[in-house]
């Protein structure tokens, strides 16, 4: 029988809450076979830390001021990082789940996962195996089963990200910084969003999105 603790798995923890970071560090450092190399408070810092420290697994929260998790995952994927990203968040909505997986996350767990389940998920992620919480797996199956063409009329994952930030009152410049894209690209996404939602401006697009259940 293979001893799962024989190999030490290195981690970087990315979460904007210090208490959560401390708790995760303490949990993993008290268990054999894990080593926490560092912590980051937002996605931008997380990308930098993961690039420098090259951990086996990055535990990534999604909604963080100063740089969200999805944009960070996409940037690590773009850079060809060796690290596997395991999302650990409190959110399991389509607007969080699908963009994270499309960006390149290896797994997606909720923060209420039991300790042993989290350990097993990290080991699986380090081996490149996909790990999904039951709720997330169910959402993905339902998404795949959507009628042909139904998804074509909806916003893309990136367009949803942009619209969510618009709904929070984020400027084009701030959106560009958070998503690691140019302001011109943000404007292009907004043009597509306005067209798909038949909205004349940002406020109208947000209102239509809430009405259709795209947001909220």
C-alpha positions, 0 to 999 in steps of 0.5 A: 500500500502506498503511503500518501504522506511519504511525499511532502506537498508544498502549498501557497495559501491565497486568501484575503482573510488573515484568520483563514490563512492562519487556520489553513497554515496551522491545519496543514503544518500539523499534518504530515506530508504538507509544507506551506511555503507562503501566504498571499492576501490577493490574486496579484500577490498570489500570482507573484508568490506562486511564480517565485516559490513554485508550490505543488498546489495553490489554495485560492480564494475567489473574491478578494479586494485588490485582485480576484482569484479567477484572474489570478488562475488565468494568469498562472495558466497563461504563464504556464505555471507548474502549480495546480490551483485548488479553489477554496471558497464559500461561493458555489454559484455558476458565476464563480464556479464556471469562470474558475474552472474555465480559467484553469483551476484543477479543483473546486472545494467549499470552505465547509469541507471536512479536514480530511476531505481537504487533505485528500483534495490537495493530494489529488490536485498535486497529482493533477486529478480533478477535485470538485465538491458535490454541489459544484459537480452537480452544477457542471453536469446541469450546465453540460445538459443545457439545450444546444444553443442555449449557452450561445446567447449567454455572456461568456465567462469573461463578460460575466466577470466584467459585468460583476465588477461593473455592478460593484461600481468598478471603473474600466481602469480598475477592471483592467488591473484586476483581470490583467487585461487592457482598458481597450479590452474591457471596453470591447467586452462592455460593447459585447455585453450591451449588445447581448443584453440589449442595454444602452449603458452600464446601469441598464446592463446591470439592471437587465442582468439582475432581472434575468438572474445573470447577477445575484 
